Amino acid sequence: MMNRHERRKLRAQLMKMPLPPARQDGRPLFYDIGGTDRVMCHDCIKAGVGGMEYRRGEAFMNDPANSPTGERDIHTICKHHLPDNAVIYDATTNMCRNKAGDNSWMEDAPDPDASFTKKG
């Protein structure tokens, strides 16, 4: 059993270790934000362009494995600042797409055995 100081030391060591890529192919992963959310871009603010608010389709949430600060934190990034090879995941449809939006796919197809009809 570890004491409190040993747990803090272990957590600090783990935080220094890089996270594995969010995707097997190494491309950075981002997520769609909510339909009514209005967010600011981490990189725009860092560049001194404040006050810009973005909506769904204009800004995306990063995966902790590809945080812009490298600190495993989550930020929102506007489409302009997304890497060109970014993969955007939409949890509402279980679909992925590229930054340009001209290619979309479902990586893990729905399980046909999981579908059933409710009786009663």
C-alpha positions, 0 to 999 in steps of 0.5 A: 500500500502506498502512502500519500507522498508515494502516490503523489510521486508516482502521479508526477512521474506518470504525468511526465510520460507522453501519452500514446497517440490517440489513433493507431495511424498517429494522426491527431484526433479531435472531437466535434463540440456540442451543437449549441456551444460557442467556444474560443480557440486556444491558438487564436488566444495565444496569438493575441486574437481574442474575442472570437467565438466559434460554433460546431463545425468551426472549432473542435476539442483536442484529444489529451494525447495531442494537446497543444500545450503538451500537458494532457489538457483539453482545449478547443481549436478552430478549424484554421489551426487544426493540423491538415492531417487531423481526424475529427470524430462526431460522437453523435453519428459515430463518424470520422472525417478529415479536416477538409470534410471531403472524406468521412468514414465509420471506423468501428461499424455498429455491432449487428448483434447488439440491435434488438427490438423491444417487445411489450 
